[in-house]
Amino acid sequence: MVDRVYKSDLPRLRKALEKLRDDFCKLDSGKTDWSKLRIDPLLKHLDSLEQLLHSEEFSEEFSRLRKGVKLFHTDLVYLRENVKGLEELLRSEKKSVKK
């Protein structure tokens, strides 16, 4: 079960991060560069997770990896919370730019 959720959530989170990166670039508020500070490192983390999941080395490991459900869940929570936080920052930045 976890591998299915994990594999389906990673592309969804990637799309969300890429959209956030584009939205922050459009703002051009002159403040913190959230793309370089948070979004790019999160995308690199996603890249490495996806590479491992799809590598031949781990292709037959899922029966053993299920024992690490807590670890997979932690990755998803970490990524989801960062996306949520970045969305809140974007709303805040948009409000401050409009003023």
C-alpha positions as CSV (number, residue, x, y, z in Angstrom):
1,M,0.0,0.0,0.0
2,V,2.6,2.5,1.0
3,D,4.6,2.1,-2.2
4,R,1.5,2.9,-4.3
5,V,0.7,6.0,-2.3
6,Y,4.4,7.0,-2.3
7,K,4.8,6.5,-6.0
8,S,1.6,8.4,-6.8
9,D,2.2,11.3,-4.4
10,L,5.8,12.1,-5.6
11,P,4.7,13.2,-9.1
12,R,1.8,15.2,-7.6
13,L,4.2,16.9,-5.2
14,R,6.7,17.6,-8.0
15,K,4.0,19.3,-10.1
16,A,3.0,21.4,-7.0
17,L,6.6,22.5,-6.4
18,E,7.2,23.3,-10.1
19,K,4.0,25.4,-10.1
20,L,5.1,27.2,-6.9
21,R,8.5,27.9,-8.5
22,D,6.8,29.4,-11.5
23,D,4.5,31.5,-9.3
24,F,7.3,32.8,-7.1
25,C,9.3,33.8,-10.3
26,K,6.3,35.7,-11.7
27,L,6.0,37.7,-8.5
28,D,9.4,39.3,-8.7
29,S,8.9,40.9,-5.3
30,G,12.7,41.4,-4.7
31,K,12.4,39.6,-1.4
32,T,13.7,36.1,-0.5
33,D,14.4,33.8,-3.5
34,W,12.2,30.8,-2.3
35,S,13.0,28.9,-5.5
36,K,16.7,28.7,-4.7
37,L,16.2,28.5,-0.9
38,R,13.5,25.8,-0.7
39,I,12.0,24.7,-3.9
40,D,15.1,23.6,-5.8
41,P,16.5,21.6,-2.9
42,L,13.1,19.9,-2.4
43,L,13.0,19.0,-6.1
44,K,16.5,17.5,-5.9
45,H,15.3,15.5,-2.9
46,L,12.3,14.3,-5.0
47,D,14.7,13.4,-7.9
48,S,16.8,11.2,-5.7
49,L,13.8,9.4,-4.2
50,E,12.3,8.8,-7.6
51,Q,15.6,7.5,-9.0
52,L,15.9,5.1,-6.1
53,L,12.4,3.9,-6.4
54,H,12.8,3.2,-10.1
55,S,16.3,1.8,-10.0
56,E,16.9,-1.9,-10.8
57,E,18.8,-2.1,-7.5
58,F,15.6,-1.7,-5.5
59,S,13.0,-3.0,-8.0
60,E,12.4,-6.2,-6.0
61,E,12.9,-4.7,-2.5
62,F,9.4,-3.5,-1.9
63,S,8.4,-6.5,0.2
64,R,11.3,-5.6,2.6
65,L,10.8,-1.8,2.2
66,R,7.3,-2.2,3.6
67,K,8.9,-2.7,7.0
68,G,10.0,0.9,6.7
69,V,6.6,2.4,6.2
70,K,7.3,5.0,8.9
71,L,10.3,6.2,7.0
72,F,8.4,6.5,3.7
73,H,5.6,8.3,5.5
74,T,8.1,10.7,7.0
75,D,9.3,11.7,3.5
76,L,5.7,12.4,2.3
77,V,4.9,14.4,5.4
78,Y,8.1,16.4,5.0
79,L,7.4,17.2,1.3
80,R,3.7,17.9,1.9
81,E,4.4,20.3,4.8
82,N,7.0,22.2,2.7
83,V,4.5,22.5,-0.2
84,K,1.8,23.7,2.2
85,G,4.2,26.2,3.8
86,L,5.4,27.5,0.4
87,E,1.8,28.0,-0.6
88,E,1.1,30.1,2.5
89,L,4.3,32.1,1.8
90,L,3.1,32.7,-1.8
91,R,-0.2,34.0,-0.7
92,S,1.5,36.3,1.8
93,E,4.0,37.5,-0.9
94,K,1.1,38.2,-3.3
95,K,-0.7,40.3,-0.7
96,S,2.5,42.3,0.1
97,V,3.2,42.9,-3.6
98,K,-0.4,44.2,-4.2
99,K,0.0,46.8,-1.5
